Amino acid sequence: MAIPASTTLPAFIRGDSYSVPVSFSGEDGTSLDLTGWTLIFTLKFHRMQPDDEAVLQKRMAVSGTSAVMYLAPEETNELTPYRYEFDVQVTTPDGQAVSTVAIGTVAVQAGVTHALR
């Protein structure tokens, strides 16, 4: 996989659901089937923050040539409004190889409504 360029994801409102679409392709642009791999989305205040202090880290199994990392409202509701650093990595089924497929920033904004019942 090619080295990803830094990306700014669209901002979202704290407490809303949020989707991050990811597609997998080789350096020549052909689609890669990563079925069985694991997709990991990590959100931090800064890149050098230890992983065990990440603001949010979510894993999901990959099936096919693309995936959508979905964050539910309960996962974003406690986030502090801030411009976070993120990356998206994939790991092989045996966990021996890791590739970063996206890296950059995303802003979380405060909303007006804080809880729906």
Secondary structure, 3 states (H helix, E strand, C coil): CCCCCEEECCCEECCCCEEEEEECECCCCCECCCCCCEEEEEEECCCCCCHHHCCEEEEEECCCCEEEEEECHHHHCCCCCEEEEEEEEEECCCCCCEEEEEEEEEEEECCCCCCCC
